């Protein structure tokens, strides 16, 4: 007569073996694409601006979280293969007012380390050159 404990252990191991391929398949469908982004007043990293930082998560399945403009920021980064400096610059006019802002980011995109830091003349110039990645303003509702 089989030992009940041995039967229970064998049944548990069999269930775990069946579940393992599903877990592995799920892990392959989403990539750990994420960036921690932050804005600082001036040309140093001592004084955070407004909503100080956010961690942007961009999944392969199109789900974007952790950032007020996550979906657009993920699209901007995807188009530049995770390279913030490679984001297409938007045309437009920015005021010629010097109010420096420093944008910093670090994280992982498609398995590679990403790091970015640049000081811009003002917020408008920054958004024109980095898309939604550093737009940490809360979207208007209505």
PyMOL commands that place a pseudoatom at each C-alpha (Angstrom):
pseudoatom trace, name=CA, resn=UNK, resi=1, chain=A, elem=C, hetatm=0, pos=[0.000, 0.000, 0.000]
pseudoatom trace, name=CA, resn=UNK, resi=2, chain=A, elem=C, hetatm=0, pos=[1.492, 3.402, -1.014]
pseudoatom trace, name=CA, resn=UNK, resi=3, chain=A, elem=C, hetatm=0, pos=[2.477, 5.840, 1.698]
pseudoatom trace, name=CA, resn=UNK, resi=4, chain=A, elem=C, hetatm=0, pos=[-0.004, 8.813, 1.714]
pseudoatom trace, name=CA, resn=UNK, resi=5, chain=A, elem=C, hetatm=0, pos=[2.797, 11.292, 2.370]
pseudoatom trace, name=CA, resn=UNK, resi=6, chain=A, elem=C, hetatm=0, pos=[4.837, 9.999, -0.584]
pseudoatom trace, name=CA, resn=UNK, resi=7, chain=A, elem=C, hetatm=0, pos=[1.747, 10.170, -2.806]
pseudoatom trace, name=CA, resn=UNK, resi=8, chain=A, elem=C, hetatm=0, pos=[1.067, 13.775, -1.749]
pseudoatom trace, name=CA, resn=UNK, resi=9, chain=A, elem=C, hetatm=0, pos=[4.680, 14.816, -2.399]
pseudoatom trace, name=CA, resn=UNK, resi=10, chain=A, elem=C, hetatm=0, pos=[4.654, 13.152, -5.814]
pseudoatom trace, name=CA, resn=UNK, resi=11, chain=A, elem=C, hetatm=0, pos=[1.366, 14.851, -6.718]
pseudoatom trace, name=CA, resn=UNK, resi=12, chain=A, elem=C, hetatm=0, pos=[2.722, 18.251, -5.636]
pseudoatom trace, name=CA, resn=UNK, resi=13, chain=A, elem=C, hetatm=0, pos=[5.905, 17.793, -7.675]
pseudoatom trace, name=CA, resn=UNK, resi=14, chain=A, elem=C, hetatm=0, pos=[3.853, 16.784, -10.711]
pseudoatom trace, name=CA, resn=UNK, resi=15, chain=A, elem=C, hetatm=0, pos=[1.721, 19.936, -10.410]
pseudoatom trace, name=CA, resn=UNK, resi=16, chain=A, elem=C, hetatm=0, pos=[4.806, 22.102, -10.048]
pseudoatom trace, name=CA, resn=UNK, resi=17, chain=A, elem=C, hetatm=0, pos=[6.340, 20.507, -13.133]
pseudoatom trace, name=CA, resn=UNK, resi=18, chain=A, elem=C, hetatm=0, pos=[3.189, 21.314, -15.104]
pseudoatom trace, name=CA, resn=UNK, resi=19, chain=A, elem=C, hetatm=0, pos=[3.115, 24.896, -13.840]
pseudoatom trace, name=CA, resn=UNK, resi=20, chain=A, elem=C, hetatm=0, pos=[6.794, 25.623, -14.571]
pseudoatom trace, name=CA, resn=UNK, resi=21, chain=A, elem=C, hetatm=0, pos=[6.445, 25.875, -18.373]
pseudoatom trace, name=CA, resn=UNK, resi=22, chain=A, elem=C, hetatm=0, pos=[3.542, 28.313, -18.016]
pseudoatom trace, name=CA, resn=UNK, resi=23, chain=A, elem=C, hetatm=0, pos=[5.586, 30.483, -15.669]
pseudoatom trace, name=CA, resn=UNK, resi=24, chain=A, elem=C, hetatm=0, pos=[8.540, 30.419, -18.062]
pseudoatom trace, name=CA, resn=UNK, resi=25, chain=A, elem=C, hetatm=0, pos=[6.275, 31.358, -20.969]
pseudoatom trace, name=CA, resn=UNK, resi=26, chain=A, elem=C, hetatm=0, pos=[4.870, 34.290, -19.014]
pseudoatom trace, name=CA, resn=UNK, resi=27, chain=A, elem=C, hetatm=0, pos=[8.381, 35.499, -18.196]
pseudoatom trace, name=CA, resn=UNK, resi=28, chain=A, elem=C, hetatm=0, pos=[9.242, 35.545, -21.904]
pseudoatom trace, name=CA, resn=UNK, resi=29, chain=A, elem=C, hetatm=0, pos=[6.225, 37.680, -22.858]
pseudoatom trace, name=CA, resn=UNK, resi=30, chain=A, elem=C, hetatm=0, pos=[7.224, 40.682, -20.748]
pseudoatom trace, name=CA, resn=UNK, resi=31, chain=A, elem=C, hetatm=0, pos=[10.599, 42.345, -20.636]
pseudoatom trace, name=CA, resn=UNK, resi=32, chain=A, elem=C, hetatm=0, pos=[11.842, 44.235, -17.642]
pseudoatom trace, name=CA, resn=UNK, resi=33, chain=A, elem=C, hetatm=0, pos=[12.027, 47.574, -19.467]
pseudoatom trace, name=CA, resn=UNK, resi=34, chain=A, elem=C, hetatm=0, pos=[12.058, 50.296, -16.845]
pseudoatom trace, name=CA, resn=UNK, resi=35, chain=A, elem=C, hetatm=0, pos=[13.577, 53.682, -16.190]
pseudoatom trace, name=CA, resn=UNK, resi=36, chain=A, elem=C, hetatm=0, pos=[13.736, 55.721, -13.026]
pseudoatom trace, name=CA, resn=UNK, resi=37, chain=A, elem=C, hetatm=0, pos=[13.428, 59.341, -14.191]
pseudoatom trace, name=CA, resn=UNK, resi=38, chain=A, elem=C, hetatm=0, pos=[13.970, 62.505, -12.152]
pseudoatom trace, name=CA, resn=UNK, resi=39, chain=A, elem=C, hetatm=0, pos=[14.045, 66.259, -12.716]
pseudoatom trace, name=CA, resn=UNK, resi=40, chain=A, elem=C, hetatm=0, pos=[16.264, 68.688, -10.857]
pseudoatom trace, name=CA, resn=UNK, resi=41, chain=A, elem=C, hetatm=0, pos=[16.249, 72.499, -10.788]
pseudoatom trace, name=CA, resn=UNK, resi=42, chain=A, elem=C, hetatm=0, pos=[19.365, 74.036, -12.289]
pseudoatom trace, name=CA, resn=UNK, resi=43, chain=A, elem=C, hetatm=0, pos=[22.434, 72.204, -13.446]
pseudoatom trace, name=CA, resn=UNK, resi=44, chain=A, elem=C, hetatm=0, pos=[22.960, 69.914, -10.455]
pseudoatom trace, name=CA, resn=UNK, resi=45, chain=A, elem=C, hetatm=0, pos=[21.060, 67.154, -8.726]
pseudoatom trace, name=CA, resn=UNK, resi=46, chain=A, elem=C, hetatm=0, pos=[20.406, 68.799, -5.368]
pseudoatom trace, name=CA, resn=UNK, resi=47, chain=A, elem=C, hetatm=0, pos=[16.886, 70.235, -5.751]
pseudoatom trace, name=CA, resn=UNK, resi=48, chain=A, elem=C, hetatm=0, pos=[14.114, 68.123, -7.224]
pseudoatom trace, name=CA, resn=UNK, resi=49, chain=A, elem=C, hetatm=0, pos=[11.515, 69.825, -9.411]
pseudoatom trace, name=CA, resn=UNK, resi=50, chain=A, elem=C, hetatm=0, pos=[7.789, 69.357, -8.752]
pseudoatom trace, name=CA, resn=UNK, resi=51, chain=A, elem=C, hetatm=0, pos=[6.897, 65.688, -8.750]
pseudoatom trace, name=CA, resn=UNK, resi=52, chain=A, elem=C, hetatm=0, pos=[10.439, 64.612, -8.064]
pseudoatom trace, name=CA, resn=UNK, resi=53, chain=A, elem=C, hetatm=0, pos=[10.673, 61.261, -9.830]
pseudoatom trace, name=CA, resn=UNK, resi=54, chain=A, elem=C, hetatm=0, pos=[8.864, 58.284, -11.251]
pseudoatom trace, name=CA, resn=UNK, resi=55, chain=A, elem=C, hetatm=0, pos=[9.702, 54.741, -12.214]
pseudoatom trace, name=CA, resn=UNK, resi=56, chain=A, elem=C, hetatm=0, pos=[8.421, 54.015, -15.698]
pseudoatom trace, name=CA, resn=UNK, resi=57, chain=A, elem=C, hetatm=0, pos=[7.636, 50.384, -16.521]
pseudoatom trace, name=CA, resn=UNK, resi=58, chain=A, elem=C, hetatm=0, pos=[7.137, 49.378, -20.169]
pseudoatom trace, name=CA, resn=UNK, resi=59, chain=A, elem=C, hetatm=0, pos=[5.996, 45.793, -20.778]
pseudoatom trace, name=CA, resn=UNK, resi=60, chain=A, elem=C, hetatm=0, pos=[6.138, 43.989, -24.129]
pseudoatom trace, name=CA, resn=UNK, resi=61, chain=A, elem=C, hetatm=0, pos=[2.376, 43.537, -24.016]
pseudoatom trace, name=CA, resn=UNK, resi=62, chain=A, elem=C, hetatm=0, pos=[1.885, 47.325, -24.221]
pseudoatom trace, name=CA, resn=UNK, resi=63, chain=A, elem=C, hetatm=0, pos=[1.113, 47.882, -20.553]
pseudoatom trace, name=CA, resn=UNK, resi=64, chain=A, elem=C, hetatm=0, pos=[2.856, 51.000, -19.258]
pseudoatom trace, name=CA, resn=UNK, resi=65, chain=A, elem=C, hetatm=0, pos=[2.775, 52.060, -15.603]
pseudoatom trace, name=CA, resn=UNK, resi=66, chain=A, elem=C, hetatm=0, pos=[4.441, 54.159, -12.908]
pseudoatom trace, name=CA, resn=UNK, resi=67, chain=A, elem=C, hetatm=0, pos=[4.551, 57.488, -14.753]
pseudoatom trace, name=CA, resn=UNK, resi=68, chain=A, elem=C, hetatm=0, pos=[1.888, 60.144, -15.416]
pseudoatom trace, name=CA, resn=UNK, resi=69, chain=A, elem=C, hetatm=0, pos=[2.375, 59.809, -19.200]
pseudoatom trace, name=CA, resn=UNK, resi=70, chain=A, elem=C, hetatm=0, pos=[3.543, 56.187, -19.193]
pseudoatom trace, name=CA, resn=UNK, resi=71, chain=A, elem=C, hetatm=0, pos=[2.034, 55.029, -22.502]
pseudoatom trace, name=CA, resn=UNK, resi=72, chain=A, elem=C, hetatm=0, pos=[3.523, 57.898, -24.534]
pseudoatom trace, name=CA, resn=UNK, resi=73, chain=A, elem=C, hetatm=0, pos=[6.869, 57.734, -22.708]
pseudoatom trace, name=CA, resn=UNK, resi=74, chain=A, elem=C, hetatm=0, pos=[7.106, 54.004, -23.480]
pseudoatom trace, name=CA, resn=UNK, resi=75, chain=A, elem=C, hetatm=0, pos=[6.267, 54.653, -27.153]
pseudoatom trace, name=CA, resn=UNK, resi=76, chain=A, elem=C, hetatm=0, pos=[8.949, 57.367, -27.316]
pseudoatom trace, name=CA, resn=UNK, resi=77, chain=A, elem=C, hetatm=0, pos=[11.528, 55.036, -25.778]
pseudoatom trace, name=CA, resn=UNK, resi=78, chain=A, elem=C, hetatm=0, pos=[10.505, 52.064, -27.923]
pseudoatom trace, name=CA, resn=UNK, resi=79, chain=A, elem=C, hetatm=0, pos=[10.999, 54.145, -31.077]
pseudoatom trace, name=CA, resn=UNK, resi=80, chain=A, elem=C, hetatm=0, pos=[14.520, 55.027, -29.855]
pseudoatom trace, name=CA, resn=UNK, resi=81, chain=A, elem=C, hetatm=0, pos=[15.306, 51.488, -28.608]
pseudoatom trace, name=CA, resn=UNK, resi=82, chain=A, elem=C, hetatm=0, pos=[15.530, 52.762, -25.032]
pseudoatom trace, name=CA, resn=UNK, resi=83, chain=A, elem=C, hetatm=0, pos=[18.041, 55.519, -25.836]
pseudoatom trace, name=CA, resn=UNK, resi=84, chain=A, elem=C, hetatm=0, pos=[16.690, 58.792, -24.400]
pseudoatom trace, name=CA, resn=UNK, resi=85, chain=A, elem=C, hetatm=0, pos=[19.173, 60.796, -26.494]
pseudoatom trace, name=CA, resn=UNK, resi=86, chain=A, elem=C, hetatm=0, pos=[17.817, 59.048, -29.607]
pseudoatom trace, name=CA, resn=UNK, resi=87, chain=A, elem=C, hetatm=0, pos=[14.216, 60.227, -29.153]
pseudoatom trace, name=CA, resn=UNK, resi=88, chain=A, elem=C, hetatm=0, pos=[13.098, 62.220, -32.199]
pseudoatom trace, name=CA, resn=UNK, resi=89, chain=A, elem=C, hetatm=0, pos=[13.061, 65.933, -31.441]
pseudoatom trace, name=CA, resn=UNK, resi=90, chain=A, elem=C, hetatm=0, pos=[9.737, 67.702, -31.825]
pseudoatom trace, name=CA, resn=UNK, resi=91, chain=A, elem=C, hetatm=0, pos=[9.511, 70.886, -33.798]
pseudoatom trace, name=CA, resn=UNK, resi=92, chain=A, elem=C, hetatm=0, pos=[8.084, 73.939, -32.142]
pseudoatom trace, name=CA, resn=UNK, resi=93, chain=A, elem=C, hetatm=0, pos=[8.887, 77.146, -30.413]
pseudoatom trace, name=CA, resn=UNK, resi=94, chain=A, elem=C, hetatm=0, pos=[10.232, 77.372, -26.898]
pseudoatom trace, name=CA, resn=UNK, resi=95, chain=A, elem=C, hetatm=0, pos=[10.659, 80.624, -24.983]
pseudoatom trace, name=CA, resn=UNK, resi=96, chain=A, elem=C, hetatm=0, pos=[14.188, 81.961, -24.779]
pseudoatom trace, name=CA, resn=UNK, resi=97, chain=A, elem=C, hetatm=0, pos=[14.043, 82.060, -21.000]
pseudoatom trace, name=CA, resn=UNK, resi=98, chain=A, elem=C, hetatm=0, pos=[16.867, 80.438, -19.103]
pseudoatom trace, name=CA, resn=UNK, resi=99, chain=A, elem=C, hetatm=0, pos=[15.454, 78.334, -16.297]
pseudoatom trace, name=CA, resn=UNK, resi=100, chain=A, elem=C, hetatm=0, pos=[17.744, 75.321, -16.311]
pseudoatom trace, name=CA, resn=UNK, resi=101, chain=A, elem=C, hetatm=0, pos=[16.435, 71.858, -15.572]
pseudoatom trace, name=CA, resn=UNK, resi=102, chain=A, elem=C, hetatm=0, pos=[18.507, 68.685, -15.338]
pseudoatom trace, name=CA, resn=UNK, resi=103, chain=A, elem=C, hetatm=0, pos=[16.946, 65.404, -16.449]
pseudoatom trace, name=CA, resn=UNK, resi=104, chain=A, elem=C, hetatm=0, pos=[18.391, 62.130, -15.202]
pseudoatom trace, name=CA, resn=UNK, resi=105, chain=A, elem=C, hetatm=0, pos=[17.393, 58.548, -15.881]
pseudoatom trace, name=CA, resn=UNK, resi=106, chain=A, elem=C, hetatm=0, pos=[18.733, 55.079, -15.231]
pseudoatom trace, name=CA, resn=UNK, resi=107, chain=A, elem=C, hetatm=0, pos=[17.313, 51.638, -15.719]
pseudoatom trace, name=CA, resn=UNK, resi=108, chain=A, elem=C, hetatm=0, pos=[17.198, 48.666, -18.058]
pseudoatom trace, name=CA, resn=UNK, resi=109, chain=A, elem=C, hetatm=0, pos=[15.947, 48.440, -21.636]
pseudoatom trace, name=CA, resn=UNK, resi=110, chain=A, elem=C, hetatm=0, pos=[15.933, 45.117, -23.502]
pseudoatom trace, name=CA, resn=UNK, resi=111, chain=A, elem=C, hetatm=0, pos=[18.495, 43.724, -21.082]
pseudoatom trace, name=CA, resn=UNK, resi=112, chain=A, elem=C, hetatm=0, pos=[20.982, 46.601, -21.300]
pseudoatom trace, name=CA, resn=UNK, resi=113, chain=A, elem=C, hetatm=0, pos=[21.766, 49.233, -18.720]
pseudoatom trace, name=CA, resn=UNK, resi=114, chain=A, elem=C, hetatm=0, pos=[20.520, 52.720, -19.631]
pseudoatom trace, name=CA, resn=UNK, resi=115, chain=A, elem=C, hetatm=0, pos=[21.820, 55.919, -18.084]
pseudoatom trace, name=CA, resn=UNK, resi=116, chain=A, elem=C, hetatm=0, pos=[21.073, 59.479, -19.154]
pseudoatom trace, name=CA, resn=UNK, resi=117, chain=A, elem=C, hetatm=0, pos=[21.799, 62.925, -17.748]
pseudoatom trace, name=CA, resn=UNK, resi=118, chain=A, elem=C, hetatm=0, pos=[21.474, 66.280, -19.464]
pseudoatom trace, name=CA, resn=UNK, resi=119, chain=A, elem=C, hetatm=0, pos=[20.856, 69.885, -18.459]
pseudoatom trace, name=CA, resn=UNK, resi=120, chain=A, elem=C, hetatm=0, pos=[18.448, 71.844, -20.656]
pseudoatom trace, name=CA, resn=UNK, resi=121, chain=A, elem=C, hetatm=0, pos=[17.893, 75.605, -20.894]
pseudoatom trace, name=CA, resn=UNK, resi=122, chain=A, elem=C, hetatm=0, pos=[14.275, 75.141, -19.785]
pseudoatom trace, name=CA, resn=UNK, resi=123, chain=A, elem=C, hetatm=0, pos=[11.438, 72.651, -19.424]
pseudoatom trace, name=CA, resn=UNK, resi=124, chain=A, elem=C, hetatm=0, pos=[10.096, 73.312, -22.943]
pseudoatom trace, name=CA, resn=UNK, resi=125, chain=A, elem=C, hetatm=0, pos=[13.419, 72.480, -24.605]
pseudoatom trace, name=CA, resn=UNK, resi=126, chain=A, elem=C, hetatm=0, pos=[13.698, 69.333, -22.479]
pseudoatom trace, name=CA, resn=UNK, resi=127, chain=A, elem=C, hetatm=0, pos=[10.249, 68.080, -23.517]
pseudoatom trace, name=CA, resn=UNK, resi=128, chain=A, elem=C, hetatm=0, pos=[10.951, 68.890, -27.180]
pseudoatom trace, name=CA, resn=UNK, resi=129, chain=A, elem=C, hetatm=0, pos=[14.085, 66.720, -27.060]
pseudoatom trace, name=CA, resn=UNK, resi=130, chain=A, elem=C, hetatm=0, pos=[12.979, 63.880, -24.760]
pseudoatom trace, name=CA, resn=UNK, resi=131, chain=A, elem=C, hetatm=0, pos=[9.278, 63.458, -25.559]
pseudoatom trace, name=CA, resn=UNK, resi=132, chain=A, elem=C, hetatm=0, pos=[7.146, 62.346, -22.641]
pseudoatom trace, name=CA, resn=UNK, resi=133, chain=A, elem=C, hetatm=0, pos=[9.937, 60.568, -20.753]
pseudoatom trace, name=CA, resn=UNK, resi=134, chain=A, elem=C, hetatm=0, pos=[10.566, 63.463, -18.354]
pseudoatom trace, name=CA, resn=UNK, resi=135, chain=A, elem=C, hetatm=0, pos=[7.052, 64.936, -18.465]
pseudoatom trace, name=CA, resn=UNK, resi=136, chain=A, elem=C, hetatm=0, pos=[6.151, 64.261, -14.848]
pseudoatom trace, name=CA, resn=UNK, resi=137, chain=A, elem=C, hetatm=0, pos=[3.240, 66.695, -14.812]
pseudoatom trace, name=CA, resn=UNK, resi=138, chain=A, elem=C, hetatm=0, pos=[-0.079, 65.225, -13.772]
pseudoatom trace, name=CA, resn=UNK, resi=139, chain=A, elem=C, hetatm=0, pos=[-2.399, 65.033, -16.792]
pseudoatom trace, name=CA, resn=UNK, resi=140, chain=A, elem=C, hetatm=0, pos=[-5.384, 67.387, -16.725]
pseudoatom trace, name=CA, resn=UNK, resi=141, chain=A, elem=C, hetatm=0, pos=[-8.730, 65.730, -16.147]
pseudoatom trace, name=CA, resn=UNK, resi=142, chain=A, elem=C, hetatm=0, pos=[-11.975, 66.854, -17.579]
for i in range(1, 142): cmd.bond("trace and resi %d" % i, "trace and resi %d" % (i + 1))
show_as sticks, trace
zoom trace
